[in-house]
Amino acid sequence: MVRPFKVLCIGGSDAGGGAGIQADLKAVSACGCYAMTVITALTAQNTRGVQSIFPVPKKFITAQLDSVLSDIGSDAVKTGMLLTPGVVDTVARAIVEYRLKNVVVDPVMTAKGGRTMMHEAAQRALVRKLLPLTSVVTPNIPEAESLAGMKIRSIAEMKKAAAVILETGTKYVAIKGGHLPGRKIFGSIDILYDGNQFYEFSSEWIETKNTHGTGCTFASALAACLAQGMNAVEAAGQAKVLVRSAIEHSLQLGKGHGAVNILRKLYL
């Protein structure tokens, strides 16, 4: 009988299937792990953006967490959309109560179309309550700028921001460089910092608008790799490879930004 590695994905549902919990499920499954979910919000969204958000009450988020963790447990946790400070607090309490390990936080602040996915008070709560419990936090450039309180226009500034963010208490900071100026020339470079050493992961730039779900896919793949026993450096490197392939085989859907395709073999 197979006893699978288990990854709990906590975040918002994407009606269009490209990001959020739907992307998490695909990424974790593609990595050979078993995915469980706790839904924090329902979103009406498609390739053109987010049209509406319906927050899930804290009481029901707690019920979902208790239901899954009291019975199945987890080997890793990935968080995505945490809209309010109350939701952040609920998740942080569960991590402490159930002594959860391998916590990967994707600090989802805005959707690709610009819709706010995290209130300012929730960001402050995330820094105070959740990041000190985190194994790896995975901001993109705009999110890292917000967390570090600085502009990022170079690899050197990515590293400076990572050092600032590490002071929140997280064990590792992985900043994704897809929004960095000059990326189309030099490729996409991500950095990982543990307080002592910087690691760089690079890939050539792929010219496509179909990048919906890249952040969710990266963080979920990283969590799945941690669940399987990889260290953070190995997990970040593997997640980078998987996301690069998912972008290369992205899907042309709708009239906006199509989805990355980590389950590419099913479509070829």
C-alpha positions in Angstrom: 0.0 0.0 0.0 1.4 3.4 -1.0 1.7 6.1 1.7 2.0 9.3 -0.2 3.7 12.5 0.7 1.0 15.0 1.6 0.9 18.7 0.8 -1.8 21.0 2.3 -2.6 23.9 0.0 -4.3 26.9 1.6 -5.6 29.7 -0.6 -8.2 31.1 -3.0 -10.1 29.2 -5.6 -9.7 30.4 -9.3 -12.8 29.8 -11.3 -10.7 29.9 -14.5 -8.5 27.1 -13.3 -5.2 28.8 -14.0 -4.0 29.9 -10.6 -4.9 29.6 -6.9 -5.9 26.3 -5.5 -6.5 24.8 -9.0 -2.8 25.5 -9.9 -1.7 24.1 -6.5 -3.5 20.8 -7.1 -1.9 20.4 -10.5 1.6 21.3 -9.3 1.5 19.0 -6.3 0.1 16.1 -8.3 2.7 16.6 -11.0 5.4 16.3 -8.4 4.0 12.9 -7.3 2.4 14.1 -4.0 -1.1 14.0 -2.6 -2.7 17.5 -2.4 -5.3 18.6 0.2 -7.0 22.0 0.2 -8.3 24.7 2.5 -10.2 27.3 0.6 -9.9 30.9 2.0 -11.8 32.7 -0.7 -13.8 32.0 -3.9 -12.9 34.2 -6.9 -14.7 34.8 -10.1 -11.8 35.2 -12.5 -10.7 34.3 -15.9 -7.7 35.0 -18.2 -8.5 38.7 -18.2 -8.6 39.3 -14.4 -10.5 38.9 -11.2 -14.1 40.1 -11.4 -15.3 39.2 -7.9 -14.1 37.8 -4.5 -16.2 36.0 -2.0 -14.3 35.6 1.3 -14.8 32.3 3.3 -15.7 32.9 6.9 -12.8 32.3 9.4 -14.9 29.8 11.3 -15.2 27.6 8.2 -11.5 28.0 7.3 -10.8 26.7 10.8 -13.2 23.8 10.3 -11.4 22.9 7.1 -8.0 23.1 8.8 -9.1 21.0 11.7 -10.9 18.4 9.5 -7.8 17.8 7.4 -5.0 18.1 9.9 -6.7 16.1 12.7 -7.1 13.1 10.4 -4.7 13.2 7.5 -1.9 15.5 8.5 0.6 17.0 6.2 4.3 16.8 5.2 4.3 20.3 3.8 2.1 23.4 3.6 1.7 26.0 0.9 -0.3 29.2 1.5 -1.5 31.5 -1.2 -4.3 34.1 -1.0 -4.9 35.2 2.6 -7.2 38.2 2.2 -7.6 39.5 5.7 -5.6 39.6 9.0 -8.1 37.3 10.5 -7.3 34.6 7.9 -3.6 35.0 8.4 -4.1 34.6 12.2 -6.2 31.5 11.7 -3.6 29.9 9.5 -0.8 30.8 11.8 -2.6 29.3 14.8 -3.1 26.0 12.9 0.6 25.8 12.0 1.5 26.2 15.7 -1.3 23.9 17.0 -0.5 21.1 14.6 3.2 21.7 14.6 3.3 21.8 10.8 6.6 21.8 9.0 7.9 22.7 5.6 5.7 25.8 5.4 5.9 27.7 2.0 4.3 31.1 1.9 3.4 32.7 -1.4 2.5 36.2 -0.4 -0.2 36.8 -3.0 -0.9 40.5 -2.9 -2.4 41.4 -6.3 -3.7 39.4 -9.2 -2.2 39.6 -12.7 -4.9 42.1 -13.6 -4.3 44.3 -10.6 -7.0 43.2 -8.2 -6.0 43.4 -4.6 -5.7 39.9 -3.1 -4.4 40.9 0.4 -5.4 43.8 2.5 -2.7 46.0 3.9 -3.5 44.9 7.4 -3.2 41.3 6.3 0.3 42.0 5.0 1.3 43.4 8.4 -0.2 40.3 10.1 1.7 38.0 7.6 5.0 39.7 8.6 4.3 39.5 12.3 2.6 36.1 12.7 3.1 33.9 9.7 6.6 34.6 8.3 8.3 33.6 11.6 6.7 30.2 11.2 7.7 29.9 7.5 10.3 27.7 5.9 10.4 29.5 2.5 8.6 32.7 1.4 8.4 33.2 -2.3 7.6 36.8 -3.3 7.8 38.1 -6.9 9.5 41.4 -7.4 6.5 43.7 -6.6 5.7 41.6 -3.5 9.4 41.6 -2.4 9.4 45.4 -2.8 6.4 45.7 -0.6 7.8 43.4 2.1 11.3 44.9 2.1 10.1 48.5 1.6 12.4 49.2 -1.3 12.6 49.3 -5.1 14.2 46.4 -6.9 15.8 47.0 -10.3 18.8 44.6 -10.2 20.0 41.3 -8.9 22.0 43.1 -6.3 18.8 44.8 -5.1 17.0 41.4 -5.1 19.7 40.2 -2.7 19.4 43.3 -0.5 15.7 42.9 -0.3 16.0 39.2 0.5 18.3 40.1 3.5 15.7 42.5 4.7 12.8 40.0 4.4 14.8 37.3 6.1 14.7 39.5 9.3 11.0 38.6 9.6 12.0 35.2 10.8 11.5 33.0 7.8 14.3 30.5 7.2 14.7 31.1 3.5 13.7 33.9 1.1 13.1 33.0 -2.6 12.6 36.1 -4.8 11.3 35.3 -8.3 12.9 37.6 -10.9 10.2 37.4 -13.7 9.4 41.1 -13.2 13.0 42.3 -13.2 14.0 45.0 -15.8 16.1 43.5 -18.5 14.8 40.0 -18.0 14.1 39.5 -21.7 17.8 39.9 -22.5 19.3 38.1 -19.5 16.6 35.6 -18.8 14.6 34.9 -15.7 16.8 34.8 -12.5 15.5 33.8 -9.1 17.5 34.0 -5.9 17.4 32.1 -2.7 18.9 33.3 0.6 19.4 31.5 3.9 21.1 34.2 5.8 24.6 33.0 4.9 24.6 32.3 1.2 22.8 33.4 -1.9 21.8 30.9 -4.6 20.8 31.8 -8.1 18.6 29.9 -10.5 18.3 31.1 -14.1 16.5 30.1 -17.2 16.2 31.6 -20.7 13.3 34.0 -21.3 10.2 32.5 -23.0 8.2 35.0 -24.9 4.6 34.4 -24.1 1.7 36.2 -22.4 0.4 32.9 -21.1 1.9 33.0 -17.6 -1.2 32.8 -15.4 -0.4 30.7 -12.3 3.4 30.8 -12.4 3.7 32.0 -8.7 1.3 29.4 -7.4 2.9 26.6 -9.4 6.4 27.5 -8.2 5.5 27.7 -4.5 3.4 24.5 -4.7 6.1 22.6 -6.5 8.7 23.8 -4.0 6.4 22.6 -1.1 6.0 19.2 -2.7 9.7 18.9 -3.1 10.3 19.7 0.6 7.6 17.2 1.5 9.7 14.5 -0.3 12.8 15.3 1.8 14.7 17.7 -0.5 16.4 20.7 1.2 15.3 24.2 0.3 18.1 24.7 -2.3 17.2 21.5 -4.1 13.5 22.2 -3.9 13.9 25.7 -5.3 16.0 24.5 -8.2 13.5 21.7 -9.1 10.6 24.1 -8.8 12.4 26.5 -11.2 12.9 23.7 -13.8 9.2 22.7 -13.5 7.9 26.2 -13.9 10.1 26.9 -16.9 8.7 23.8 -18.6 5.2 24.8 -17.6 5.6 28.2 -19.2 7.2 26.6 -22.3 4.1 24.4 -22.7 1.6 27.0 -21.6 -2.0 26.9 -22.8 -3.7 29.5 -25.0 -7.0 30.1 -23.2 -9.5 32.9 -23.3 -8.7 36.5 -24.4 -6.1 37.4 -21.8 -3.3 35.6 -20.1 -3.5 31.8 -20.6 -2.4 29.3 -18.0 1.0 27.6 -17.5 0.8 23.9 -18.0 2.7 21.7 -15.6 0.5 18.8 -16.6 1.8 19.2 -20.2 2.0 15.5 -20.9 -1.8 15.2 -20.7 -2.1 17.7 -23.5 0.6 16.5 -25.9 
